[in-house]
Amino acid sequence: MNLYVMMQPDAPGNPADTERPLSDLGRKQAADVAAFMVRQVGRVDIVLTSHFQCCIEAGEIIAKALGSYVATTTGLGPDASDARPEISRLAQQSGDVLVIAHDSRLVIGLAILAPGAVAMLDSDSVLRWLVTPQIVERDEDEEAILEAARRFAGLVETPMLAHHYEMEPFKRAVLGDGGKSGNCDDCIDNSDQGWIPADDEFQSGHDEPPFHSNCTCSMETKDRRVRVYDEDAEDDEDEE
């Protein structure tokens, strides 16, 4: 799992106020980071946020840009002691997960990040880059931004493989009246998967609705932008 950990954007007020909204600056920070992640990541499977309004607002901004959905939990709030078990529980088999928390130390053990900053950890829990909204909003090309991000995280020598973006088809199960009333357990499992590649199977093993007899659930499809690593670049990396 690739994990993206974001410190809540700017939200002045009492830190214990669960209804505290993002400021105008905080919304801009979330939008800037969202645009950066669309370019660099393409998509994430799920956005996890604390139950505080400022984190939920940031999650909604970024999830909309990345074609994902938001799940909220008290396990990412300021009273939590270790968010990692809760992240694992909610993320399940997700490949790319964005977490928006009040305290980055709950997840990655680093000092508290600046408001709106994002750190990326790969599947081996290795820190790959760290960006702040100030870095992202610079009028520079993408490689200059990534170089600044790696330098900021002390990872100047970490290479960034060449890549490009392609549009690929995805699908998700949409609950009907039966699913909402609790009569479609398999469909609920399918819906919980969110967006998946069109060639993948839903958890129930059924690819097309109706997923079972008397089922009113449906399927939604859309093309999504995904990052594809260039094979030549990967071959060059292996040779080195």
C-alpha positions in Angstrom: 0.0 0.0 0.0 1.2 3.5 -0.9 0.3 5.9 1.9 -0.1 9.6 1.6 -0.3 11.4 4.9 -1.6 15.0 4.9 -1.6 17.4 7.9 -4.9 19.2 8.1 -4.9 22.5 6.2 -5.2 25.9 7.8 -8.3 26.0 10.2 -8.0 28.7 12.9 -9.8 28.4 16.2 -10.0 26.1 19.1 -8.2 22.8 18.2 -10.8 20.8 20.2 -13.7 22.3 18.2 -15.0 19.5 15.9 -17.0 22.0 13.9 -14.1 24.2 13.1 -14.1 24.8 9.3 -11.2 25.4 6.9 -10.2 29.0 6.3 -10.0 30.4 2.8 -6.3 29.7 3.0 -7.0 26.1 4.1 -9.3 25.5 1.2 -6.7 26.9 -1.2 -4.0 24.6 0.4 -6.3 21.6 -0.1 -7.0 22.6 -3.7 -3.3 23.1 -4.5 -2.3 19.8 -3.0 -5.2 18.1 -4.8 -4.0 19.4 -8.2 -0.5 18.3 -7.4 -1.7 14.8 -6.4 -3.8 14.5 -9.6 -0.6 15.1 -11.6 1.6 12.8 -9.6 -0.6 10.1 -8.3 -3.6 10.2 -10.7 -6.0 8.6 -8.2 -6.3 7.0 -4.7 -8.6 4.3 -3.6 -9.9 6.0 -0.5 -9.4 9.2 1.5 -9.5 8.7 5.3 -10.1 11.7 7.6 -10.7 12.5 11.2 -14.3 13.4 12.2 -13.3 17.1 12.5 -15.0 19.4 10.0 -11.8 20.9 8.7 -10.4 17.5 7.8 -13.6 16.3 6.2 -13.7 19.5 4.1 -10.1 18.9 2.9 -10.9 15.3 2.2 -13.9 16.2 0.1 -11.9 18.6 -2.0 -9.1 16.2 -2.6 -11.3 13.1 -3.1 -13.4 14.9 -5.7 -10.2 15.7 -7.7 -8.8 12.2 -7.4 -12.1 10.4 -8.1 -12.2 8.8 -4.7 -14.5 8.9 -1.7 -14.2 10.0 1.9 -14.4 7.8 5.0 -14.3 9.5 8.4 -13.2 8.0 11.7 -12.6 9.2 15.3 -9.4 7.1 15.1 -7.6 10.0 13.4 -8.7 12.6 15.9 -6.4 14.5 18.3 -7.2 12.1 21.1 -6.0 9.0 19.2 -2.7 7.4 20.3 -1.9 5.4 17.2 -3.8 5.7 13.9 -2.2 2.8 12.0 -4.5 0.0 13.1 -7.5 2.1 12.2 -6.0 2.9 8.8 -5.4 -0.8 8.1 -9.0 -1.6 9.1 -10.5 1.0 6.8 -8.1 0.7 3.9 -8.3 -3.1 3.8 -6.7 -4.1 0.4 -6.5 -0.6 -1.1 -3.4 0.2 -3.1 -3.3 4.0 -2.6 -4.6 5.6 0.5 -4.6 9.3 1.6 -4.9 10.1 5.3 -5.8 13.5 6.6 -4.9 13.8 10.3 -4.4 16.4 13.0 -1.0 14.9 14.0 1.3 13.2 11.5 3.1 11.5 14.3 0.1 9.2 14.8 0.9 7.7 11.4 4.5 8.1 10.4 6.3 9.2 13.6 7.7 12.4 12.0 7.4 15.8 13.7 4.1 17.5 13.1 4.0 18.7 9.5 3.1 22.2 8.4 -0.6 22.8 7.7 -1.6 21.1 4.3 1.8 19.3 3.9 1.7 15.8 2.5 4.2 12.9 2.9 4.3 9.9 0.7 5.4 6.4 2.0 5.7 3.5 -0.3 4.6 -0.1 0.3 7.8 -0.7 2.4 7.0 2.3 4.6 9.9 4.3 3.1 9.5 8.0 2.9 9.6 9.0 -0.8 8.8 12.7 -0.8 7.3 15.4 1.3 5.6 18.5 0.0 4.2 21.7 1.5 1.5 23.9 -0.1 4.2 26.5 -0.5 6.3 24.1 -2.6 3.3 22.9 -4.7 2.1 26.4 -5.6 5.5 27.5 -7.1 5.4 28.3 -10.8 7.9 25.6 -11.7 7.9 22.4 -13.8 6.9 19.2 -12.1 10.4 17.8 -11.8 11.5 20.9 -10.0 8.6 20.5 -7.5 9.5 16.9 -6.9 13.2 17.7 -6.5 12.2 20.3 -3.9 9.9 17.7 -2.2 12.7 15.1 -2.1 15.2 17.7 -0.8 12.7 18.8 1.9 12.4 15.2 3.1 16.2 14.6 2.9 15.8 12.3 -0.1 17.7 14.2 -2.7 19.2 11.0 -4.3 15.9 9.1 -4.5 15.1 8.8 -8.2 11.7 9.5 -9.6 10.9 7.0 -12.4 9.8 8.4 -15.7 6.0 8.0 -16.2 3.1 9.2 -18.2 -0.7 9.3 -17.7 -3.4 7.3 -19.4 -7.2 7.2 -19.2 -8.4 3.7 -18.0 -11.9 2.5 -17.4 -13.1 1.9 -13.9 -16.4 0.8 -12.3 -18.2 0.7 -9.0 -21.3 -0.9 -7.6 -24.2 1.5 -6.6 -26.6 0.3 -4.0 -30.3 0.2 -4.8 -33.3 0.1 -2.5 -32.5 -3.5 -1.6 -28.9 -2.7 -0.6 -30.0 0.3 1.5 -32.5 -1.9 3.4 -29.9 -4.5 4.2 -31.1 -7.2 1.8 -28.0 -7.2 -0.4 -25.1 -8.2 1.7 -22.9 -9.1 -1.4 -23.8 -5.8 -3.0 -22.8 -3.9 0.1 -19.4 -5.6 0.0 -19.2 -4.6 -3.7 -20.0 -1.0 -3.0 -17.5 -0.8 -0.2 -14.7 -1.5 -2.7 -15.3 1.9 -4.3 -13.9 2.4 -7.8 -12.0 -0.6 -9.2 -10.5 -1.3 -12.6 -13.1 -2.4 -15.1 -11.3 -5.7 -15.7 -11.3 -6.6 -11.9 -14.1 -8.6 -10.3 -16.3 -7.3 -7.6 -15.9 -9.1 -4.3 -19.1 -11.0 -4.8 -17.6 -12.6 -7.9 -20.3 -11.0 -10.2 -19.2 -8.5 -12.8 -22.6 -7.3 -14.1 -25.9 -6.3 -12.4 -28.2 -7.8 -11.3 -25.7 -9.2 -8.9 -28.3 -11.7 -7.6 -32.0 -12.4 -8.0 -34.4 -9.5 -7.2 -31.4 -7.1 -7.0 -32.0 -3.4 -7.7 -28.4 -2.4 -7.4 -26.5 -1.0 -10.5 -23.1 -0.3 -11.8 -21.5 3.0 -12.7 -18.5 3.3 -15.1 -16.1 6.1 -15.9 -12.6 6.7 -17.3 -10.0 7.8 -14.8 -6.5 9.2 -15.1 -3.8 6.8 -13.9 -0.1 7.0 -13.8 1.9 4.5 -15.9 5.6 4.0 -15.4 7.7 3.9 -18.6 9.1 0.5 -19.2 12.4 1.9 -20.7 13.0 3.9 -17.5 12.4 0.9 -15.3 14.8 -1.2 -17.4 17.4 1.5 -17.1 16.8 1.5 -13.3 17.3 -2.2 -13.1 20.6 -2.0 -15.1 22.0 0.5 -12.7 
